[in-house]
Amino acid sequence: MAVKLRLVRVGKKKQPTYRVVAADARAPRNGRFIEILGTYEPRQEPSVVKIDNDRAVHWLKVGAQPTERVAKLLKISGAWELHTGEATEAVVPAASAKKSAKQLAREAEAAEATAEKASAVEESTEEAAAEEAPAADETEEASE
């Protein structure tokens, strides 16, 4: 029997949470499974990954094949490193990678606005300095 480590969707409509399970490859996605290995909650900030690394390593050693997403989750939890013995790079996604297009647009607008304010402040200080300089020249001429 071919065993896969994959995700089973649970949770309410529009609010998915997933179980990481060991299941027969022929079984449907949300169908029968052999063992629950952990959970994955992608809607939390940051995403929550809870995996029983000992059981996951056991299934990997007996030949279970993880799906692409489960392989990434195993790397995050450290189970993949325990199985292969190789040190992997930190796979934790950057917070900026999860930002929506609207959030990125707002941040860009805010950055432009602060840049404009900074340039306006610099111009006003330069003008004020220019106005003060001739006044200082006039006072020097008057004292002579």
C-alpha positions in Angstrom: 0.0 0.0 0.0 1.4 3.4 -1.0 1.3 5.9 1.8 1.3 9.7 1.3 1.7 12.4 3.8 -0.9 15.0 2.8 -3.3 17.7 4.0 -7.0 17.1 4.9 -9.1 20.2 4.9 -11.2 20.9 8.0 -12.8 24.0 9.3 -15.7 26.3 8.3 -16.4 27.7 4.9 -13.8 30.4 4.0 -11.8 29.5 7.1 -9.7 26.5 6.3 -7.5 24.6 8.7 -5.7 21.5 7.7 -4.7 18.2 9.3 -1.4 16.6 8.2 -2.2 12.9 7.9 -0.7 9.7 6.7 -3.2 8.2 4.2 -3.4 5.6 1.5 -2.6 7.3 -1.9 -5.8 5.8 -3.4 -8.1 7.4 -0.7 -9.8 10.7 -1.5 -8.5 14.0 -0.1 -10.9 14.2 2.9 -11.4 10.5 3.0 -10.0 7.7 5.1 -6.6 8.1 6.7 -4.2 6.0 8.7 -2.9 8.6 11.3 -3.1 12.3 12.1 0.4 13.8 12.3 -0.4 17.4 13.1 -2.2 20.5 12.0 -1.7 23.6 9.8 -3.5 26.9 10.3 -2.7 29.2 7.4 -5.1 32.0 8.4 -3.3 32.7 11.6 -0.7 35.5 11.5 2.0 34.0 11.3 0.8 30.6 10.1 0.7 27.9 12.8 2.3 24.5 12.1 2.1 21.8 14.7 3.5 18.4 13.6 4.5 15.4 15.7 8.1 15.1 14.3 8.7 11.6 15.6 5.7 10.2 13.9 6.4 12.1 10.7 10.0 10.8 10.6 8.7 7.3 11.2 6.3 7.5 8.2 9.1 9.0 6.0 11.5 6.2 7.0 8.9 3.5 6.0 8.5 5.1 2.6 5.6 7.6 2.8 5.8 10.3 0.2 4.9 13.8 1.2 3.1 16.2 -1.1 4.8 19.4 -2.0 3.0 21.5 0.6 3.5 18.9 3.4 7.2 18.7 2.4 7.5 22.5 3.0 5.6 22.2 6.3 8.0 19.3 7.4 11.0 21.6 6.6 9.5 24.3 8.7 8.8 22.0 11.7 12.2 20.4 11.4 11.0 16.8 10.7 12.6 16.8 7.2 16.0 17.7 8.7 15.6 14.8 11.2 14.8 12.4 8.4 17.5 13.4 5.9 20.1 14.5 8.4 20.8 17.5 6.2 20.6 21.1 7.5 18.1 23.1 5.5 17.9 26.9 5.3 15.3 28.7 7.3 12.1 28.2 5.3 9.9 30.5 7.4 8.2 32.8 5.0 8.9 36.6 5.3 6.1 38.7 6.6 6.3 40.9 3.6 5.6 38.0 1.3 2.2 37.5 2.8 1.1 41.1 2.4 -1.7 41.8 0.0 -1.5 44.0 -3.0 -3.6 46.7 -1.2 -1.3 46.7 1.8 1.8 47.0 -0.5 0.1 49.9 -2.4 -0.7 51.7 0.9 2.8 51.3 2.1 4.2 52.7 -1.2 1.8 55.7 -1.0 2.9 56.3 2.6 6.5 56.2 1.7 6.0 58.6 -1.2 4.1 61.0 1.1 6.9 61.0 3.7 9.5 61.5 1.0 7.5 64.5 -0.3 7.2 65.9 3.2 10.9 65.5 3.8 11.8 67.3 0.5 9.3 70.1 1.3 11.0 70.5 4.7 14.4 70.6 3.2 13.3 73.3 0.6 11.7 75.4 3.4 14.9 75.2 5.5 17.0 76.2 2.4 14.7 79.1 1.7 14.9 80.2 5.3 18.6 80.0 5.3 18.8 82.0 2.1 16.6 84.7 3.5 18.7 84.9 6.7 22.0 85.1 4.8 21.2 88.4 3.0 19.9 89.9 6.2 23.2 89.1 7.8 25.0 90.7 5.0 23.0 93.9 5.3 23.7 94.1 9.1 27.4 93.8 8.4 27.3 96.6 5.8 25.3 98.8 8.2 27.9 98.3 10.9 30.7 99.4 8.7 
